[in-house]
Amino acid sequence: MKLEEFGYALSDASHAIQLDPTYTKAYYRRATCYLQILKPQAAVPNLKKVLALEPKNDIVKGQLVSTQKLIRRIEFEKAIEREDEKNPVVRCREIIAEGACEVEKSYTGPKLSYEDGKYSITLQFINDMIEWFKSGKTLPKRYVWEIVLGAHDHFVQEESLVNVDIQDGVTIDVIGDVHGQYYDLLHLYSLTGEPSENHYLLMNGDLVDRGSWSIEVILTAFAYKWLYPKYMFVNRGNHEAKEMNRAYGFEGETKHKHVPLSALLSGTKPPKTKLPSDILSPEGFRRYFVVHGGLFSKDEVTLDDIRKIERVGRQPGTEGLMCELLWTDPQVLPGRGPSKRGVGISFGPDVTKRWCELNNVSGIIRSHEVRQDGYEIEHEGLCTTVFSAPNYVDQAKNKGAFVSGKVLQEKLV
């Protein structure tokens, strides 16, 4: 459970119950796992079984009550969403137009530029905003809305698979999970540099949840996206989802996501030295598929299938292509296996090779899992995992890493 391998933990708990149907700890652990993988309805009978065996267990009584409240709340929100079909972005802009979200006169922090009735963003504002956040202060709600809306306008113009062509003289760094660890994100930026015309940044999902600075992380990333839409890229992770935000601490701020699901980093000329194992694009270029989770439960998924995914205003759910892009993990053994998380699948080196060959992709860069060194090269070099949150949740004692643009540029050419 501490490794977030909830699928394995569920299997262990169920086996323990088979061995001893009165083992209350196994029922409680199974309920906890169901809550972690967003299946609160399945948690309820396990909590009730604990109380049948231990009627005076007040902790479990409280957990049962809160779980039942959560289920009712989810059902209520689903009903409200069905009744209120108005786009939340449209409604935000209506509220702004009505003058109901103005900047407080007492606000003394960094200021967005304002001209001809519209706000715009500058690099100076972002630098000042970062210092403002470091001092423990917050932006006014109007500025938060402007940053989110500014980034949103660029996200909705991008496909679910964003093509990023890396021209001569341009580098790109890939940052994995940061999970609300803002100071670690700032340290990463000090190593990579900020996005610019000659240096792109790609954040590969799970910006939020767990850490205590998720608002600051997501607003900084969105601010760069608003300012530099062609230089700053953000993929969605499994924690950029309403259900996960409800369970892990970022509910409300990230409802109704519009972030792309993946990116395709492409060189613009054939590699100088071609290796026997190279898988090249039809044009003879190297290119890398960047996604938060991984590959699919079936072999025939193409890049065009990913581009066609309707993601705007949708949640990933627990099955299908969108879910698998965000949730799956590599495994050592060939073939496919059950997910250790309880959502998605695990895919072996043969699956990776077939998919890369089918889509003329030189390799996959993904995140989603803690690696003690911050990264791991797997599946005979075709799959690289990068995780960027060091000492994850203050207990994993792992290093953080990022994919260096200099290294990636050498691979592309």
Disulfide bonds with the S-S distance in Angstrom:
none
